[in-house]
Amino acid sequence: MSPARKVALVVGAKGVIGGNLIDHLIELGDWDIIGLSRRGGAATERLHHISVDLLDKEDATQKLAGLSDVTHIFYAAYQDRPTWAELVAPNLAMLVNVVDAIEPVAPHLAHVSLMQGYKVYGAHLGPFKTPARETDANHMPPEFNIDQQAFLERRQQGKSWNWSALRPSVVVGFGLGNPMNLAMVIAIYAAMSKELGLPLRFPGKPGSYDSLLEMTDAGLLARATVWAATDPRCANQAFNINNGDLFRWSEMWPKIARFFDLEVAHPLPMSLNTIMADKEPLWDAMVEKHGLAPHAYQDVSAWGFGDFVFSWDYDFFADGTKARRLGFHEFVDTEAMFMNVFEDFRRRRIIP
């Protein structure tokens, strides 16, 4: 294969971020794509999947040993754990195992793209400085996002390849079986509310209904990721990537309810992880009644992540102007994004 051909290794190919990135790379037409995940997938003309356990260094080394044509690593894998401290070891190890396997065998490696998030700014810990900026100081560890970037910074020294770090807000797009899929949380919660004849109640903490926040469209993020990986001006830098607008749930929630033909009742703080735990029979009945695609309840459930997002009773946004100053000028209307994603779920027969 010619060195001029771009070959993307998408790590975390089955997630919301990785899946939408693969779709974008296919649309661009000048990339060959290799997707890494534990589940694997069906191959197409320019897309090949490899099933691999990236926590197993031997498995990763063996299965990635032949990928000598890779020019770009797009790292978007994630392993969930119960505590912030427990996240560090597996998520750092997976990135290290990928780079350790690819760098020695891929002479044309040009870039390693790292997917991060606002955890770099401590956004998950409580009220943080807003708008957060890429120049903000790190917070007290543990934090795997920071450790991953530090690894790439050290590893890149004296090498011909460079890196970038993308920092989106909550990423909204299509994806199944993903622990961080807010759009799916809202869609399934709303569909079940309608099935039970209930209004759509916002389940978050008091204060979260009126806080300012932002989202990142998965398609926008995919385009920004490729831009940062291929524009020389972006080498060895981090970028906040967001839609470009702010909203409050108090304004967005009634619009979401209208999409599902639901009334809105007064917010009621409740744990979705708790109240939705017994809803699998309801889901199975809905699949049968409405002729939905036969997805298991666990594949459309991300209730813990919903509880996490809806607990933010503080402003949650970052400054996205650095990317715009360097040439990435796209933006997405967040209300339209939600409606488009819900329509996509209907087309795919995920929801009635």
SULGI-V483585 format. One record per residue. N is the residue number from 0. SS is DSSP state (H for helix, E for strand, C for the rest). PSI is psi in radians with two decimals (none if undefined). BURIAL is b if it has 16 or more other ideal C-beta (glycine too) atoms within 10 Angstrom, else e. Layout:
BEGIN
[[N;SS;PSI;BURIAL] [N;SS;PSI;BURIAL]]
END
This chain:
BEGIN
[[0;C;2.44;e] [1;C;2.45;e] [2;C;-0.40;e] [3;C;-0.37;e] [4;C;2.32;e] [5;E;2.22;b] [6;E;2.03;b] [7;E;2.26;b] [8;E;1.87;b] [9;E;1.93;b] [10;E;2.05;b] [11;C;0.80;b] [12;C;-0.32;b] [13;C;-0.02;b] [14;C;3.02;b] [15;H;-0.80;b] [16;H;-0.89;b] [17;H;-0.71;b] [18;H;-0.75;b] [19;H;-0.56;b] [20;H;-0.75;b] [21;H;-0.76;b] [22;H;-0.74;b] [23;H;-0.74;b] [24;H;-0.67;b] [25;H;-0.74;e] [26;H;-0.63;e] [27;H;-0.59;e] [28;C;-0.21;e] [29;C;0.44;e] [30;E;2.48;b] [31;E;2.52;b] [32;E;2.33;b] [33;E;2.12;b] [34;E;2.26;b] [35;E;2.32;b] [36;E;2.95;b] [37;C;-0.47;e] [38;C;-0.35;e] [39;C;-2.85;e] [40;C;3.04;b] [41;C;2.44;e] [42;C;2.63;e] [43;C;-2.99;e] [44;C;-0.73;e] [45;C;0.19;b] [46;E;2.19;b] [47;E;2.37;e] [48;E;2.54;b] [49;E;2.20;b] [50;E;2.14;e] [51;C;2.55;b] [52;C;1.77;e] [53;C;-0.22;b] [54;C;-0.24;b] [55;C;1.79;e] [56;H;-0.66;e] [57;H;-0.75;e] [58;H;-0.76;e] [59;H;-0.79;b] [60;H;-0.75;b] [61;H;-0.80;e] [62;H;-0.34;b] [63;H;-0.02;b] [64;C;-0.48;e] [65;C;0.11;e] [66;C;1.02;b] [67;C;-0.26;e] [68;C;-0.07;b] [69;C;2.27;b] [70;C;-0.43;b] [71;E;2.21;b] [72;E;2.15;b] [73;E;1.83;b] [74;E;1.96;b] [75;C;0.46;b] [76;C;2.73;b] [77;C;2.37;b] [78;C;2.14;b] [79;C;2.58;e] [80;C;2.81;e] [81;C;-0.51;e] [82;C;2.80;e] [83;H;-0.72;e] [84;H;-0.69;e] [85;H;-0.30;e] [86;H;-0.43;b] [87;H;-0.98;b] [88;H;-0.90;e] [89;H;-0.69;b] [90;H;-0.57;b] [91;H;-0.72;b] [92;H;-0.70;b] [93;H;-0.77;b] [94;H;-0.80;b] [95;H;-0.74;b] [96;H;-0.63;b] [97;H;-0.88;b] [98;H;-0.71;b] [99;H;-0.60;e] [100;H;-0.66;b] [101;H;-0.75;b] [102;H;-0.76;b] [103;C;-0.39;e] [104;C;-0.14;e] [105;C;1.56;b] [106;C;-0.35;e] [107;C;0.28;b] [108;C;2.17;b] [109;C;-0.46;b] [110;E;2.53;b] [111;E;2.06;b] [112;E;2.22;b] [113;E;2.21;b] [114;E;2.16;b] [115;C;-2.38;b] [116;C;-3.05;b] [117;H;-0.02;b] [118;H;-0.47;b] [119;H;-0.56;b] [120;H;0.03;b] [121;C;0.34;b] [122;C;-0.46;b] [123;C;-0.22;b] [124;C;-0.44;e] [125;C;-2.96;e] [126;C;2.21;e] [127;C;2.94;b] [128;C;2.21;e] [129;C;2.52;b] [130;C;2.39;b] [131;E;2.48;b] [132;C;2.69;e] [133;C;-0.37;b] [134;C;-0.05;e] [135;C;2.58;e] [136;C;2.62;e] [137;C;2.80;e] [138;C;3.04;e] [139;C;2.28;e] [140;C;2.91;e] [141;C;2.58;e] [142;C;1.89;b] [143;H;-0.54;b] [144;H;-0.74;b] [145;H;-0.72;b] [146;H;-0.66;b] [147;H;-0.78;b] [148;H;-0.70;b] [149;H;-0.66;e] [150;H;-0.82;b] [151;H;-0.68;b] [152;H;-0.75;e] [153;H;-0.77;e] [154;H;-0.53;b] [155;H;-0.32;b] [156;C;2.16;e] [157;C;0.13;e] [158;C;2.82;e] [159;C;-0.32;e] [160;C;2.84;b] [161;E;3.12;b] [162;E;2.85;b] [163;E;2.72;b] [164;E;2.17;b] [165;E;2.30;b] [166;E;1.50;b] [167;E;2.87;b] [168;C;-2.68;b] [169;E;2.20;b] [170;E;2.22;b] [171;E;2.19;b] [172;C;-3.04;b] [173;C;2.44;b] [174;C;2.41;b] [175;C;2.64;b] [176;C;0.47;b] [177;C;2.32;b] [178;C;-0.12;e] [179;C;1.17;b] [180;C;1.57;b] [181;H;-0.69;b] [182;H;-0.70;b] [183;H;-0.70;b] [184;H;-0.89;b] [185;H;-0.76;b] [186;H;-0.80;b] [187;H;-0.69;b] [188;H;-0.77;b] [189;H;-0.74;b] [190;H;-0.69;b] [191;H;-0.64;b] [192;H;-0.76;b] [193;H;-0.72;b] [194;H;-0.58;b] [195;C;0.03;e] [196;C;0.53;e] [197;C;2.66;e] [198;C;2.91;e] [199;E;1.84;b] [200;C;2.34;b] [201;C;2.19;b] [202;C;0.11;b] [203;C;3.13;b] [204;C;2.62;b] [205;C;2.32;e] [206;C;-0.56;e] [207;C;-0.41;b] [208;C;-0.46;b] [209;C;0.07;e] [210;C;2.76;b] [211;C;2.32;e] [212;E;3.08;b] [213;C;2.90;b] [214;E;2.98;b] [215;E;2.05;b] [216;E;2.36;b] [217;H;-0.62;b] [218;H;-0.76;b] [219;H;-0.78;b] [220;H;-0.71;b] [221;H;-0.78;b] [222;H;-0.68;b] [223;H;-0.62;b] [224;H;-0.79;b] [225;H;-0.69;b] [226;H;-0.86;b] [227;H;-0.51;b] [228;H;-0.26;b] [229;H;-0.16;e] [230;C;2.06;e] [231;H;-0.44;e] [232;H;-0.31;e] [233;H;0.02;b] [234;C;2.31;e] [235;C;0.77;e] [236;E;2.83;e] [237;E;2.60;b] [238;E;2.24;b] [239;E;2.32;b] [240;E;2.03;b] [241;C;2.97;b] [242;C;-0.54;b] [243;C;-0.01;b] [244;C;2.84;e] [245;C;2.72;b] [246;E;2.95;b] [247;C;2.51;e] [248;H;-0.53;b] [249;H;-0.46;e] [250;H;-0.65;e] [251;H;-0.62;b] [252;H;-0.79;b] [253;H;-0.57;e] [254;H;-0.67;e] [255;H;-0.73;b] [256;H;-0.70;b] [257;H;-0.63;e] [258;H;-0.68;b] [259;C;0.17;b] [260;C;0.81;e] [261;C;2.62;b] [262;C;2.82;e] [263;E;2.25;b] [264;C;2.97;e] [265;C;2.44;e] [266;C;2.55;b] [267;C;1.89;e] [268;C;2.18;e] [269;C;2.61;e] [270;C;2.01;e] [271;H;-0.62;b] [272;H;-0.54;e] [273;H;-0.89;e] [274;H;-0.32;e] [275;C;0.02;b] [276;C;-0.47;e] [277;C;0.27;e] [278;C;0.12;b] [279;H;-0.74;e] [280;H;-0.67;e] [281;H;-0.76;e] [282;H;-0.81;b] [283;H;-0.66;e] [284;H;-0.66;e] [285;H;-0.71;b] [286;H;-0.76;b] [287;H;-0.82;e] [288;H;-0.75;e] [289;H;0.04;e] [290;C;0.71;e] [291;C;2.83;b] [292;C;2.45;e] [293;C;1.15;e] [294;C;2.38;b] [295;C;2.65;e] [296;H;-0.69;b] [297;H;-0.40;e] [298;H;-0.30;e] [299;C;0.18;b] [300;C;2.23;b] [301;C;0.85;b] [302;H;-0.61;b] [303;H;-0.65;e] [304;H;-0.67;b] [305;H;-0.79;b] [306;H;-0.69;b] [307;H;-0.89;b] [308;H;-0.74;b] [309;C;0.00;b] [310;C;-0.08;b] [311;C;1.61;b] [312;C;0.63;b] [313;C;2.81;b] [314;C;2.51;b] [315;E;1.53;b] [316;C;2.80;b] [317;E;2.82;b] [318;C;2.05;b] [319;C;0.27;b] [320;H;-0.34;e] [321;H;-0.80;b] [322;H;-0.68;b] [323;H;-0.65;e] [324;H;-0.50;e] [325;C;0.07;e] [326;C;-0.10;e] [327;C;1.86;b] [328;C;0.17;e] [329;C;2.64;e] [330;C;2.82;e] [331;C;2.36;b] [332;C;2.11;e] [333;H;-0.66;b] [334;H;-0.82;b] [335;H;-0.63;e] [336;H;-0.87;b] [337;H;-0.82;b] [338;H;-0.68;e] [339;H;-0.70;b] [340;H;-0.73;b] [341;H;-0.69;b] [342;H;-0.68;e] [343;H;-0.72;e] [344;H;-0.68;b] [345;H;-0.73;e] [346;H;-0.63;e] [347;C;0.01;e] [348;C;0.61;e] [349;C;-0.69;b] [350;C;2.77;b] [351;C;none;e]]
END
